[in-house]
Amino acid sequence: MRRTHVVALALLPLALVASPATAGPSTASATVFSPNPVATLQDEGLTDQKDADYAALQDAYRTVTLTHLDGSGYLHGDYASVDTGTGPLATAPFTYHRDDDRFEQVMAYYWATQAQLYLHELGFTNVNNEPQRMKINQYGVDNSYYNGDQKDDVLRFGKGGVDDAEDAEVILHEYGHAIQDSQVPGFGTSEQAGAIGEGFGDYWAQAVSTRYAPTKDEPCIADWDSVSYTDGPVHCLRRTDGTKSYPTSLDGEVHDDGEIWSSALNGMRTALGPTKADTAIIRAQFSFAVDTTMPAAAQVTIATVKALYGSQAAPSAKAAFHARGLA
């Protein structure tokens, strides 16, 4: 799922500090997974069963409130605009289950909006603060991606295996790419920058999922989507608490190498706490070069921690990157 030169640390002003986000022009009740059935029910035996809405999944559904809708009756709003490749568009009331393709449309709207609301909580109103376009079930392979072309700027979700947009953490991973492209247009032109993109996407999925729907194994990403392509006994697309290190673990594949970066970010999260870590991680990304290396990006992030929280916090951030060979 989608995809050293030193960059100067330029601490761009935050939109400090945004007041807690409130409901937009319209709200609606909706049914979603939060974040996904495997994580919610702690049941690694769940399977896709060709989109069947079978009995074991019923306790995984949650009733939530969709916010910031534009009042049209469709899934269009301040932070998300959802289209589909199959079937009709979802309309209110948004109470579908997974045997109806409109369920994934609701998932995409809800979780993209939650991602933006979390950015606002962190003090950022200048990061992908727009109706992010998303297309659901557009093609029949088990993959999703972000196309950052200025003429496109769309998150696209596949329908192979478990439909990708049934899993909040797949949606959030792809939204992570949109975040970085908003901050540094065209980010990811080198293999290591691409790996940072994948690692951040995994970490962002964990961060937002944990903020709104904490579960037992938070570093396990996309537990539900991955039941279609992993053997278990625990199903994860990837983990953010691995032991890969730079440069010995590099293999030239951005998703594999991204596990180095996500693990470093997760270590910083443990050391500083979620709010401080996530604020520094987002703010540092404004100063990444499009083709940055991991060590260069690590140095920018450490410097950002120091600038935000003082010299006493910097050693903890440095230790998290040092553990992964990046500082």
N, C-alpha and C positions, 0 to 999 in steps of 0.2 A: 504494500500500500504506500504508494508513491515514494514516489521517490521519496613555509609559513611566512605569509607576510603579516607583519604586526599592524593591527588597526588601532588608530588613536581612540582613546576613550573620550567620547563626546556625550556627556550626560544631558540628553535632551529633556526639556521640562515635561514633567508629567502634567496631566490635567488634574492637578492636586487640589484638594482631594475630593473626588466625586462623592456626593452624598449617596446613600443607599438607593439603588435603582427602584423605581416604582413602576407599577403597571402602566402600560402605554394606552393608546386610544381604545383598545378593546381587549378583552380577555375571554377565555373559553375553557371549559373543562375538557380533559382529554385522557385517554388511556395509553400508557407507555410501559416499556420495560425500564427499570431504574436500578442498576445500569443494564443488566441482562439476566436471563433466567439462571444460568449456571452460578453466577456470583451471588445473586439474591437468595436462591434456594440452597446453595452449597451442594449441588447435585451434579457431579461430573458424568453421570450416566444419561443425561438428556441428549437427544439427537434431533436432527432437523425434521425427519419424517415428512419431507416434501411439503413443507409449510402447514402441516396439520396443526390445528389448535387443540391438542390433546390434553387430557385431564391433568397430567403432571405439571403442566405449565401454568395452570390457572392462578396459582398463588403468587406467580411472578409479576402479574399485572399490577400497576399502580395508577391511581387517579391523581392527576396533577392539573395545575392551572397553566394554560398557555397565556403568555403575556405579550404585550407590544405588538399585537395583531393590528392590521390596518382597518378592521371593521368590514372587510369585503365579504367575509364568510369563507374565504380561502386561506391557505397557509402562507400569507404574505404579511410582512411586518417590518419593524424597524431594523431587525438584525438577521432576518432570514426570508428567503423567497423560494418556495419549493415547487418544482415541476416533476413530471414523471415520464418514464419511457414506456409504461404499460398501464392501460386502463384509465379510468377517470381520475380527476383531481379530488383530493379529500375536501369535504365541506363540513361545516358544523352541523350536528355535534360530532366531535372528533373522538368517537368511542369505539374505534375499530379494534379487532384482534388480528393476530399475525396471519390468519388464513385469508385476509383481505389485504391486497398490496397497498392500500391507503394507510395501513398501520405504519409502514416504514416512512411514509411522508410525514406523519405526525411526529415520529421519533426524530427525524432530521430537524424539523422546525424546533421542537422543544429543546434538544440538546445543543444546537447551534446558538439558540437564544441564551441558554444557561451558560455557555462558554463566554458569550459577550458580557453577560451580567457579572460573571466572576472577574473578568478584566476590569469592569467598573468598580467592583469591590476593592480591587488592588490599586485603584487610582488612575487607571488608564481609560480615557475616553477617546483616544486617538489611535487605536489599533484595530483595524478592520471593522471600524464602527459604521457599518452599512448593512443593507439587506443582502447577506451572502446568498448567492444563487446556488441551488442544489438540484440535481436531477437524480431521481431514485429509480432503481431497477432498469437502468438504461441498456445494459448489455448482459449477456448470459454467462459471464465468467466470474470466478470467485476473486474479484479484485476491485479496489476503489482507488480513485486518484484525484488530485487537485490539478487543474489546468490554470496556471497563473497568467496566461496570455491576456493582455489588456482587453482584447476583443471577446474574451471568454470569461475568465475568472469564475469558474464553476467547480463545485465539488460533485463528482460523479460516483455513484455507488452501484456495484454489481449485484447480481442475484444468483451466483453460483453457490451451491451448498446452502448454508444458512444465509438468507439475504443479508447483505452487509449492513444495511441500515436498521436491522433489528438489534444491533449491538451498539449501545451508546459509545463504547470506547473506540469503535471503528469510526464513527461520526466525528468524535472529538480528535482522533489522530489526524484525520484529513483536515479538520478545521485548524489544527496546529500549523499545517503548511500555509494556509491562507493568512494566518497571523504573521508568520515570518515574511511572506511575500509583501504584506502590507507594510511591514517595518523596513525591509530592505528589498525593494523590487528586483525580481530576478534572482533572489537568493538561491544558492545551491549549484553554482557553475563548476565546482570541483567535486571530486569524489568525497573528500572529507567534509566539505560543506553540505553535500547531499546527505552524508551520514549524520551530521548534526541535525539536519531537518527531520530525518526519520527518528532519531533518538528523542528530539524534542517532541515530536508528534506523539510518541509513546508516553513520554513523561506528562505531556499536557492531558492526555486521556486519563492518566492516573490522577492528576491534580484536580481536574474538574469533577470526575466521577466520585472521588473521595469527598470533595466539598459538598456534593448534593446527595450522594447515595453511597456512603461508606460501606465496605464489605470486608470480609475476613482476610482476603489475600489481595491487598491493593496493588502490589507490584505486578500481578498477573494481568496482562492486557488482553482484552477481547476473548474472554473465557467462552462465550457462547458462539461467536463466529467460528472459533478455532476447533469446535468439536467435529467439523467436517473434514479437517486436514491434519489433525494431530492425534497421536496414539494414546495419549494420557500416561499415567492415570490422572494427572492434572492437565487440563487443557488451557494453553495460553498461546496466543499469537507470538508474543515475546514477553520477556520480563524486564523490569527496570532495576532489579537487584542482583544482577549477574556479577561475575568476577573477571570479565574480559579487561585487558589492559592495552594501552598504547605504548609502542607500536606493534608489539609482538602478536596481538590478536587480529590485526588488520588482515582482511582477505580480499579487499577491493569491492565487496558487495555492500551497498549502502545500508541495507536493513541490518545485516550482520554487524557491520562496524558501528551502526547507530547505537547498539547495545552498550558500547563503551561510554558514549555520551549520556545516555539515559541513566546509566548507573551512577555516573558522577553527579548528575542533577539530583538523583534520589538521595545520594549521600549528603548533598548540601541541604536537602529538605529535612533530613533527619537531624542534622547539626543545628540548623537555624530555625526550624519550624516552618510550616507551610507558607504562611503569609509573607514572612521576610524572604524566604527562598524564592517564592514565585514572583514577588515584586522585583527582586534583583535579576532573576533570569529573564523576565520580559524586558526590563529596562536595558540590560546589557545588549540585547539583540539589536537595538537601534544602531549600535556601533560595530556590528559584524560586517566584514567585507563579503561580497557575494561569493568569493572563492576562498574563504578563510580556511585555515587548518584548525584542527581541534586544539592544539596547544595555544594558538593565538586567541581563539575564542575563549579558552579557559582563563587566560590572563585578563581579558576584558571583563569577564564575569567576576573574577576575584577583585579586580579594581573597583567594579561597581558595588560589590558588597562593602568594600572599605569606604567608598564615598557615601553610601547610604547609611551604614550602621557603625562606622568607626573602625579604628585599627584593631580593636579587640575582637571583632567578628571575622576579620579577614583570614586569620589562621585556620578557622574551622572550614571556611570555603576552600582554602588552598588544600587542606588535608583531604577533602572529598575528591578533588581533582588529582591530587598526588596518588591517592589509592588506585586510580585508574591510569597512572603513568602520564598524566597531562600537566603536571606542575611540579 
